Amino acid sequence: MITVPVALGDRSYDVLVGRGARHRLLEVLPVGAARAAIVTQEAIGVPVDAGIDQQTFLMGDGETAKDLETIEDLCRQFSRWGLTRGDVVVAVGGGVVTDTAGFAAAAYHRGVRWVAVPTTLLGQIDAAIGGKTGVNLPEGKNLVGAFWQPSAVLCDTEVLETLPPREYRSGLGEMAKYHFLGGEALEDCNLDERVAKCVAIKAEVVAGDEREGGRRAILNYGHTLGHALETAGHYDLRHGEAVGIGLVFAAVLAERLGRIDRARVEEHRHVVGSYDLPMNLPPDADATQLVELMARDKKALHGLTFVLDGPGGVEQVKGVAVEDVQAALKEIAS
C-alpha cells in the first residue's frame, strides 16, 4: 500500500493506493461519525463496510445525473435518514459519483465530512483528489460546486481490473495529462506506482493552490476543449477521450503562439496515441460552437483562456486570439 499525503494544514489527509485499499475504510473514517451515507450507482457493485451504521443511496448514471436535482434528492434522503453534521458521506464510484457526492456533503448542513472511494482510473488519479466538487448546468460542466476536501481517499487498484476497456481508457486521458506535468517516468511504473505518481503530482499542486487561484489551473491542461466537446453533447466521447483531443489541440495552439516547437507537438501526439486515445476532432464538430463554449469556460476570466505548454512548462495563458484558436481547431479536424 502506498500512502500519498495531501498537505493542507488542518485539512490535510492521506490518499491510500493499492489493491484492497477500500477495506481500510473503517481506519480512515472521521472520529465521532456514527452513520455513513454510502453514495454510489447501481452498476458500480463495489461493496464497502464502514464498520458503523450505514445506508446506501443510489444516484443515476452518466453526466446527466450530475446535476442540482440529484443534489437535492441526496440531501433530502440524508435528512430523512437522520444524517447529522457529525456523520460522514462515503462516495463509491467514478468521477460523476465523487463530484456529486462530495458536493452533496459540502452543501448538507453546510458541510459534512466525506471519504472518497473512487472505482475508476479517472476517479483515482484526478476527480477524487483535491476537494473540487460540483455538478453541471445545461450551460456547461462543473459550473456549480464547492471546494470541500475529503477526510481520506482510498484508491483500490483491484477494482480497476473489472472496468470496461473504454472506461479504463477514459482514465488514461488524465494519465496522459500528467505526463506533461512532471510524470515523464510513468511508462516505467506498474499500475499502483502510476496511480500514486499521478496522485502525488496533483497533491503537490493542490497543496500550493487549493482554490485554483493560480497554479492549480495547470491541472486543467487539455480540458478547455475537452469540456467543450463534452458540453456540445452529441459526440460519442468519454471524458478522457475528449481530454486526449484537448491535449493535442493545446499543443498545436501553443506552437502557433510560438511557445513550443513542432517536436514538442509530436511528443504530445505520441503520448496521447500511446494511450490509444483520439487526437482529432469528431467529423461533425462545429468549430464556431466549440469556440463559444470555450469562451464560457469558468477559467475564462479575460477573454479566451487556455492552459498551454511553453518554455517554463505548462501554465495558464489569457487573452488568446480567436483566430489562433480557430486555426488550431482546423489543424486537428478529422
C-alpha positions, -999 to 999 in steps of 0.1 A, spaced: 0 0 0 13 34 -10 4 65 11 3 99 -6 -2 129 18 -22 159 6 -7 187 28 -34 213 35 -28 223 71 -58 214 93 -75 200 62 -47 175 53 -55 139 45 -39 108 31 -46 90 -2 -41 52 1 -32 35 -32 -31 -2 -37 -50 -35 -40 -77 -38 -13 -74 -2 -2 -112 0 1 -111 -24 30 -92 3 50 -124 24 52 -130 20 89 -95 31 97 -99 64 79 -134 74 90 -136 107 108 -136 104 146 -171 105 161 -190 96 129 -219 73 139 -235 69 105 -221 66 70 -242 75 39 -228 54 10 -235 72 -22 -230 51 -53 -246 38 -85 -264 6 -91 -240 -5 -117 -209 1 -96 -213 -30 -75 -183 -24 -52 -193 -32 -16 -177 -13 13 -180 -18 50 -178 13 71 -180 -6 104 -207 18 116 -244 22 109 -246 26 71 -271 31 44 -267 31 6 -281 59 -15 -282 54 -53 -278 81 -79 -283 79 -117 -257 71 -142 -238 94 -165 -231 131 -167 -269 138 -169 -273 126 -133 -246 151 -122 -270 180 -116 -287 201 -89 -317 178 -89 -296 149 -78 -280 171 -50 -315 180 -37 -326 143 -39 -295 131 -19 -298 158 7 -335 151 13 -327 114 17 -299 122 41 -323 143 61 -350 116 62 -324 91 74 -312 114 101 -277 121 89 -261 147 111 -232 171 107 -211 147 128 -215 118 104 -199 110 71 -207 106 34 -188 79 15 -186 83 -23 -181 50 -40 -178 53 -78 -162 72 -106 -158 109 -112 -195 115 -115 -202 100 -81 -172 116 -63 -180 151 -78 -217 148 -69 -215 131 -35 -187 154 -25 -208 185 -33 -238 170 -15 -216 166 15 -204 202 12 -240 215 10 -258 193 35 -258 210 69 -233 235 54 -206 208 54 -205 171 63 -172 152 63 -167 127 34 -145 99 22 -139 91 -15 -136 55 -27 -130 61 -64 -136 30 -85 -124 42 -119 -89 51 -131 -102 86 -139 -116 90 -103 -84 76 -87 -59 99 -104 -80 130 -108 -116 135 -97 -113 123 -61 -82 142 -53 -81 179 -43 -116 187 -30 -131 201 -62 -168 190 -60 -196 201 -82 -223 195 -108 -232 206 -142 -257 231 -156 -272 228 -191 -249 258 -199 -217 239 -190 -198 214 -169 -190 219 -132 -204 254 -131 -219 249 -96 -198 234 -68 -175 239 -38 -140 233 -27 -146 206 0 -117 184 10 -124 148 18 -112 132 51 -94 105 31 -93 89 -3 -90 51 -9 -77 42 -44 -82 5 -46 -65 -6 -78 -80 -41 -75 -114 -27 -87 -99 -13 -119 -95 -49 -132 -132 -51 -138 -136 -18 -157 -149 -20 -192 -119 -13 -216 -133 21 -227 -139 33 -192 -103 24 -183 -91 42 -214 -110 73 -203 -88 74 -172 -58 72 -195 -66 107 -208 -59 121 -174 -28 100 -171 -16 114 -204 -21 149 -190 2 141 -160 30 131 -184 33 169 -192 30 179 -156 61 161 -143 52 125 -149 75 116 -177 86 84 -160 51 70 -158 56 44 -185 83 27 -164 60 22 -134 35 -6 -125 -2 3 -121 0 11 -83 30 33 -89 14 51 -118 -17 59 -98 4 70 -68 27 92 -90 -3 109 -106 -19 115 -72 14 129 -59 16 154 -88 -19 165 -82 -14 167 -44 17 189 -47 -2 213 -70 -33 214 -47 -12 219 -16 2 251 -32 -31 264 -46 -61 248 -30 -87 271 -46 -74 274 -81 -62 310 -77 -32 304 -98 -10 273 -105 -38 248 -99 -52 258 -132 -25 237 -149 -44 206 -138 -70 216 -164 -44 210 -192 -63 197 -222 -97 203 -205 -109 236 -221 -116 220 -255 -123 187 -238 -151 202 -217 -164 220 -248 -166 187 -267 -185 171 -238 -209 200 -234 -217 200 -271 -231 166 -262 -237 149 -295 -203 134 -298 -196 99 -287 -167 108 -264 -158 99 -228 -141 125 -206 -106 111 -211 -111 108 -248 -121 144 -250 -91 154 -229 -68 135 -253 -81 156 -282 -77 187 -259 -41 179 -252 -32 177 -289 -52 209 -296 -34 227 -267 0 217 -282 -10 229 -317 -22 262 -303 9 266 -282 30 261 -313 10 287 -332 17 312 -304 55 304 -305 55 288 -271 67 253 -282 82 237 -313 69 211 -337 89 183 -319 70 191 -286 37 189 -305 47 155 -319 56 144 -284 20 152 -274 7 132 -303 30 103 -293 19 102 -257 -18 106 -264 -16 80 -292 3 55 -269 -27 55 -246 -50 46 -276 -68 80 -273 -83 100 -301 -63 130 -314 -86 147 -338 -120 165 -337 -151 144 -344 -160 146 -381 -191 167 -374 -176 191 -349 -188 227 -352 -158 249 -346 -179 280 -340 -199 263 -313 -167 250 -297 -152 284 -296 -184 298 -280 -183 270 -254 -146 275 -246 -153 313 -241 -179 303 -215 -154 281 -195 -152 291 -159 -115 297 -162 -120 323 -190 -116 355 -169 -100 377 -196 -112 366 -230 -103 331 -243 -81 314 -217 -61 282 -221 -36 261 -202 -7 258 -226 28 243 -226 57 267 -230 94 274 -222 87 274 -184 63 244 -186 26 243 -186 8 275 -174 -24 295 -179 -24 319 -209 -51 346 -211 -64 366 -240 -57 341 -268 -69 354 -302 -100 337 -317 -82 335 -350 -54 313 -334 -80 291 -317 -99 286 -350 -66 278 -369 -56 252 -342 -91 236 -344 -88 234 -382 -54 216 -379 -68 189 -357 -100 185 -377 -106 149 -389 
